[in-house]
Amino acid sequence: MRILLLSAGRGIGTSPAMSADTPFDRHLRRLRRDRAAPLFAGADYLHRLAGEEMLGRLEDVKRDFTDALVLGADPQLVAALRAQGLAVTAADPGFRFANTAGGVQCDEDRLAVADASFDLVISTGLLDTVNDLPGALVLIRRALRPGGLFLGAFAGAGSLPRLKAAMLAGDAVMGGAVPRIHPQIDVRAAGDLLARAGFVLPVADVGGVDVRYPGLAALVADLRAMGGTNLLPAGAQRPVTRADYAAANAAFAAHADADGKTAERFEIVYLSAWSRDA
């Protein structure tokens, strides 16, 4: 089973107003990444596995890479690639992550890189919160040299079922559900997007992992430390009241095992595709 967590859905929170033509708030996305940066080491357990997964897939490819672009500046993955002798450029929507990795701050659908600059691009978990995902994939393909490889992964459809159910239970206290977790991309749609972006030999697969938490607060805290809280429009939101949270916490705890811990599920979509040879 392949194990990896990226943007693990979107948890509790509200966001400032945003334009109607974008599903996610770019400014809030940057702020949430910056907030997560100093906390990340305390909740990077699945990101460490993510790095191992990406490196393991590279080992299966019988060719050498020299220039890599890492989207989502995971410090351990960046360091591991550099240790293998690759020249690595890191890019991240958050300034702190980008700065720590010696990289650039930019959104994936506004890549600040020249065409045909890399023979490897790896996205470590943010593509599910890009406003223009088809456009981002086109830019990634254009950033690759002929015959270059793209690898990506993000939390997809089916992730966070316990959190979703808990938030619905909380919202029922106030008489109706509101968006708390952003829409998730399924594996079939992800594969179609790769083909539409002009990649060749596109492959999309999915793997899952259960992580056990002592309570709802622990799950939400880890999502915050990963930069994985709500980026949906403020107009669709309603603040979480104490009554909401109490109901949500009880619903989450109702699924606990005998030791008091509740298992949450993450379904991870993996992408692999090549740019066309010249």
Beta strands, then each sheet from edge to edge (+ up, - down):
strand 1: 67-71
strand 2: 87-92
strand 3: 104-105
strand 4: 118-124
strand 5: 144-155
strand 6: 200-213
strand 7: 262-274
sheet 1: 3+ 2+ 1+ 4+ 5+ 7- 6+
end
